[in-house]
Amino acid sequence: MKTPADIITRLQLMSQDGTKSDRRLAGLVLTDLDFASKAAISEIAARVGVSEPTVTRFCRNLGCEGLRDFKFYLAQAIAIGGQYLSPEPLNRDAREQRIASAITEAAIAAIQHASENLDMKTLVGVAARIVSSGNVLCIGSGGISSMMATEMQNRLFRLGVPVLAQIDGQLQRMYAAVATSETTLIAFSVSGYARSVIDAVQVAQQYGATTIAITPPESALAKAADTVIQFQSLEDGNIYKPTSSRYALLSIVDMIVTSVAETRGPRVLENLRRIKQSVNTLKVDDPKLPLGD
């Protein structure tokens, strides 16, 4: 029997395209997940007005062996994505201000949480290693981590650090394979279990590279890397807004880069001056604008 990849999606399709009885059963499940996950086959059959064999056929049409198998996948789906299936109703009073407050307050809380749990001695040591590196490889997969890898490259190159970011899983392994003892690999992962990132760290270590992970402690990536800057995401339960974890990660990137800049000292100024000069000649000549942004 083929394992259902996403039982909720199958139920949604069944509620539209199934037989009459299958549509009724799928509709029951989707509207009352708690009942469907706990009820006996006789209770489900009675609620919809069908026979017990019809319930069993319904489960098999979904790709399950029977009701018990169906309940297993349903419980798994509720545990993983239940908050998106039965969200709390939105309070739309003063919506604009509520949205602004939700974003700013969550971002501040995430940054403060990251800062309070940060080992600055480790962070400064990472910055010193970056300064002494022959080259830096930044890697990350997924929305937040890939963005941070790219942002680290964006911040380091202007300080005169030879740096490259890779967010493609196969290329991460390939670039790791040409690392040397002068390479510093910086790996980002909010979960700590991105397979391509872990693989790249392990490959780079074979060739003598120093590996640094910005990731949750005790995760697979944390265990694989030489040095770990611990980062634990802080979620506030608001499923309608983007995660605030990226603000916290961005603050850690900025801390590392600031430490790198201070360690390199006046050597970074000529690069910064050139970038400022180059960019400002292409747009409004305003020295107060951010550098290159």
Salt bridges, closest charged atoms under 4 A:
ASP32 OD2 - ARG47 NH1 3.73
ASP34 OD1 - LYS38 NZ 2.91
GLU151 OE2 - ARG155 NE 2.59
ASP199 OD2 - ARG173 NH2 3.11
ASP199 OD1 - ARG195 NH2 3.03
ASP236 OD2 - LYS241 NZ 3.21
GLU270 OE2 - ARG273 NH2 2.84
GLU270 OE2 - ARG274 NE 3.10
ASP286 OD1 - LYS288 NZ 3.24
ASP293 OD1 - ARG155 NH2 3.57
